[in-house]
């Protein structure tokens, strides 16, 4: 475990200890499981954002992609076009993959700055969610048995938490022990050098954004089941929480540095804060302020830490 990740563990433990002291009902297994379930929609796309940031990109279209995928699934059930939960997830994954691949192609082959491309995608995909909905939405009754999927437990743990855990295990293996994972870090560290060494940079970018889209499709489908609702305005602003989780977890905004473990810890820190602030009677407006201050502080610390690491590395080379 890296020092930055260890410091996040300490911060997480201290947060839990302080909140539990103020409100003892916070420190229960059921509460922690509830926190995990309610933050699945942040934790899963955080993995995709980790990969996007690692290649030096960013994606602010993810919340719109989630809403579009969730809206399509919800309406398919509402109008009795499908009955299979598995088929619903496949459709959502496909929608996410198409959205992500489109963004990746524009960025990778068109050399359009990621923030510009994904800003356009954000508006387009959100508009599509409204167009598909046509002033309609799908509630619990319309979703039928699909809403029951998120209520299932395996060994006493909600199925959505198991799905999240599986995603983190797969991405840990992908980034740590595969050639594709090494290529992602190489592109983020120095895209030109990676291209010269034989890595197809454009292909890596397209693949990364496609994976991001797939995770958004999965998240959109899960969100519809968890909250038994599909609405075109759902998850608005969720991209900020996802980016914040990565930044808090030590992922570099300039690419090439970040880990799955750090991203998970960043997401958990945000999740605990979101759950804890209402329990200690902090007003909603103040909650957003505290979250914003935390993000700014962590970014400043990350920048300073990175500069110190670069200076030490340079000093070692000179020796």
N, C-alpha and C positions, 0 to 999 in steps of 0.2 A: 504493500500500500504506500502510495506517494505521500509526502508531507502535506500537500494541499488537501488530499482526500482524508488524511488523518485529522486535520484541523476541522474539516466539515463534520466528521463523526463526533468530535468534541462539541462543536456548536450544536449539533442535533441533540446530543445527550443533555446538554445544558438547557436547551429550549424545553425539552420534555420535562426535565426536573423542575424548572421554574414554574411552568404552567401547571404541573401536577401538584406543586406546593400550594399554588393559588386556588386551584380547583381540582381536588382529589379524584373527581369522576373522570378526568381526562386520562388517567393512567389505568386503563383497562384493555384487555385483549380485544374485546368487541369494538371499542372505540378506535383502536389502531387499525383493525380490519376494515372498519367503516371509512377511515381516512384513506386507506389504500384504494378501496372500491370507488370512492367519490373522485379520486384523482387519477384514475386509469386514463381519462381523456387528456391528461397532461403528461403522464409518465410514458405512454407508448409513443406519441409523436416526438417526445424529447429524444428518443433514439435516432429518429430520422433527422432531426435538426442537428444532432451531434455530427452525423456524417456530412450534412450540408455545410456546417461551419468548418469542419475539418478540411474541406477542399477550398476553403476561403469564400464560400457563398453565403447566402441567407435566403430564407423563404418565408414571406409574410402572407402567402396565399393559402396556408395550410388550414386555417379555420374555415375559410370559404369552401375548400375541398371537402372537409369533414361535413359541413352543413349540406352540401350538394349530395354527397353519398348517403347521408342519413335521411335526407328528404326523399330521395328516389326510393330507398328501401321502404320507408314509411308509407308512401303513396301506393307502392306495389301491393302491400298488405291491405291497405285501406280499400282498394278497388278490386281485391281478390284476384290479382294477377299471379301471385305466387302464394304458396303455403309453406314452403320449405325454409327453415332457418338457415341451413347450409347454403342453399341457393342465394339467399339474401346476402350472406357474407361474401360469396363469390362475386355477386354483382357489385357490391360496395367496393371490394378490392379492385375490380376491373375499372370502375369509375375513377378511383384514386390513382391507379396506374396510368390511365390515359392523361389525367390532369398533370401528374408529376412528369410524365414523359414529354408532354408538351412544353412544360417549363424548362426541363433539362435540355431539350432540343434547341429552344430559343437561346438559352444561355451558352450551351456547349458549342453549337454550330454557328449560331448567329452572333456570338461574342457580345451579347447584350448584357449590361451590368445586372447582376442578380436582383438587386433591390428594385430596379425599373421593371424587369420582366415579371417578377412575382407580384409587384404592386398591380400591374395590369391583370394578372391572373386572379388576384384577390377580388377585384371588382367584377371580372367576367364570371367567375365561378359562383360568387354570391348572387349575381343577377340571374344566373341559370337556375339557382335554387329557388328564387322567387318565381321565375317563369314556369318551372316544372310544377311548383306548388299551385300557381294560378289562384292565389288568395285562399288556398286550402291548407290544412295541416292535419296530421294524423295523431290522434290521442290514444289512450290506453285501450279503449274498446275496439278501435279500428285495427290495432296491431295484433290482436288475437293472442295466439300462443307465443309469438315472437318476444313479447315483453317479458315472458316468464324465463327466457334464457338467462338473463342477468340475475335471476333469483336463485339459480341452481348453485349448490355447494358440492365440493369434492373434498372429502376428509375434513369437513367443517369449515372450509375456506371457499369463498365465493369464486365461481368459475372465471370471472373477469380478472381476478388477481392472479389465478393460475396462468391465464393467457399472457398477462403482463410479464410474469416471471419467465415464461417460456421465451418471450421476445427478447428479454434481457440476456438470457443464456445464449441464445442464437447469435445475437449481435456481439456479445463478448467474444465468442469463438470467431465470428466473421472478421472482426477488426484486429484481433490479436494473433490469429494463427492461419490466416489465408492470404494468398497473393493479392486478392482484390483489396483486402484490408490494408496491406502494405502500400498498394498503389494509391489508396485514398490519402494516406498520410504523406506520401511523396508528392502528390499533386498539390496538396495544401501547403507543404513546406516550400516548394519551388516548382511551379508549373512548367517553366521553361526547361529546367534541368530534367524534370520527369519526361517531358516530350522528347528531349534529346536521347534519354536513356532507353527509349522505345515504348514508353507507356502512352497509350492512346488517351490523352487527356480529355478530349471531347466525349469519348465513350464512357469514361469514368464519371464525368459530370452528368451525362444523361442517365446512367445507371443509378447514381446516387439520388437524383431528383425523382426518378421513377419509384425507387424504394421509399422515399419520403411520401410520395403519393399513395403508395400501397398502405403504408401505416396510417395515413389520414383516412383512407377508405375504411380500414378496420376500426379506427377510432370512431368514425361517424356512425357506423353500424352499431357499435357497442353503446355509444351515447344514446341512440334511439331506444335501445333495449333497456338500458339502465334507468332512464328517466321516463320511459313509456311515452315518448313524445317525439314527433318529427316536425320541426319548424324551420323555415328558411333563415331566420335570424339567430338560430342557435349557435352557441360557441363563439359569438362575436368577441374579438379581442383575445381569444385563447392563444394566438400566436405569440403574444407578449409574455404570457406565463411560460410557454415552452422555451422561448429564447432565454428568458430569465433563469430558468432551471439549468440550462446549459452553461450560462455565464457564471452563475453561482457555483456550479460544479467544476469550474476551472477550464472550460473550453475556450480556446483563443478565438476571438472574432476575426483574426487575420489568417486563421487556418493552421493546420499542421500539428496542433496540440489539443489534447482532450482524451478522456477515457469514458468507457461505459459506466464504470463505478462512480466516477465523479458526477456524471450526468444524473445517475440515480439518486445520489446523495443530494444534489442540488434540487431535484424534484421533490424529494422527501422533506427538505428544509422548507420549501415553499408550502407544501401540503400541511405540515405541522403549524406553520404560521397562520395559514388561512383558517385552520380549524381552531387554533388557540385564541386568536384575537377576539372573536365573538364571546368565547367562554370567560374571558377576563373583562368583559363589558366595554370593549373598545368600539366606538361608533364606526359605521361603515366608511365614512369619508376618511377618518383617521387610519383605518386599515389600509386603504389604498396608498395613503401618504407614507406609512411605515414600510409597505412593500416597495414603493418607489425609492425611498431613501436607502433601503437595504441593497437594492439592485445597483444603485449608483456607487455605494461604498464598496461593494464587492468588485465592481468593474475597476475602480481606482486601485484597489488592492491587487487585483490580477495584473494590471498594467505595471505597477511598481515591482511586483514579484517577477514578472517576465523580464523586465529591464535588469534586475539584479542577477537573474539567472544568465542572461546574455553576457553581462559584464564578467561574471565568474568564468563562463565558458571561454570568453575571449582571453582572459588572464591565463587560463590553463594552456591555451594554444601558444601564447607568447612564451610561456615557460618551456 
